[in-house]
Amino acid sequence: MKKEALSLTQDWDKTFPKSDKVNHSKVTFVNRYGITLAADLYVPKNAADKLPAIAVCGPFGAVKEQCAGLYAQTMAERGFLTLAFDPSFTGESGGNVRYMASPDINTEDFMAAVDFLSLCDMVDPERIGIIGICGWGGMALNTAALDTRIKATAAMTMYDMTRVNAKGYFDSEDSADARYAKKAAMCAQRIADCKAGDYKLGGGVVDPLPADAPYFVKDYYDYYKTPRGYHPRSLNSNGGWNVIGCESFINQPILQYANEIRSAVLIVHGDAAHSCYFGKDAYAHMIDGSAYTDNKELLLIPGASHTDLYDGGGKNAIPFDKLEAFFDTYLQ
């Protein structure tokens, strides 16, 4: 499949230190829309036999140099071959319209990562899992409902991006009138963008931080706008998505068939996270009427906020031992 020519930095420009236990390299692969995705491949040093593998992505609006890479490198230290990738239209990945999102294309991004891992000489194709973080936690569940090759899925501090776009935070805008107003504003922006010949950015995490900002905005600011997690290619750290970048999410629930997932799923959330209702509700729906509940689990981390599961929040909030045990069990 023909690849786009991407400009990939070979410098270590991550928000976390490089491990001396892992070999790192840049790779590319193509999704079924012909978009070339850029990824970091992490391989345990001195690996001999074919390895279990995990594709990692997220958060929504982040890049692989942030927490997806941290998860990938850490899981590689624990014996898995891992792949942290930038979604279509973002980071170092291709797509000639930048900063767009799509429930379909972004689900396909995960499936294309599974394609790549399935064909990798170092990987056992029968032992592939995925980790999705924040908005990509929801995408990971959507992918697990579609891709029967995936044996295990971990959704970390997840968002359902279709729900939050259609209903607002905490479902506070769940009305036909509120959705109509959003759609009307998006349609007006489309005309403005066509006249301008470019897409208007919606803005990343607010900066400077208002004194009366909601606590979850402060949580995001502390990660994306400080040395803790800032990255120059991260949408959230800078100009954000296009205003119309998430337009189609309003009309498309992504977790419709989550209760048909047969493979193993672990949903992890901080119980102090503003987003915890997404994880709790996704789990409840996933097991509702399902014949495959024995391999499903919801794990709540006491006192952890949303971004504590991005990088540990300085308190080791990410349950890497649990993740290792989960994938060891289901990627046997």
Secondary structure, 3 states (H helix, E strand, C coil): CCCCCCCCCCCCCCCCCCCCCEEEEEEEEECCCCCEEEEEEEEECCCCCCEEEEEEECCCCCCHHHHHHHHHHHHHHCCCEEEEECCCCCCCCCCCCCCCCCHHHHHHHHHHHHHHHHHCCCEEEEEEEEEEECHHHHHHHHHHCCCCCCCEEEEECCCCHHHHHHHCHHHCCCCHHHHHHHHHHHHHHHHHHHHHCCCCECCCCCCCCCCCCCHHHHHHHHHHCCCCCCCCCCCCCCCCCECCCCHHHHHCCCCCCHHHCCCEEEEEEECCCCCHHHHHHHHHHHHCCCCCCCCEEEEEECCCCCCHHHHCCCCCCCCHHHHHHHHHHHCC
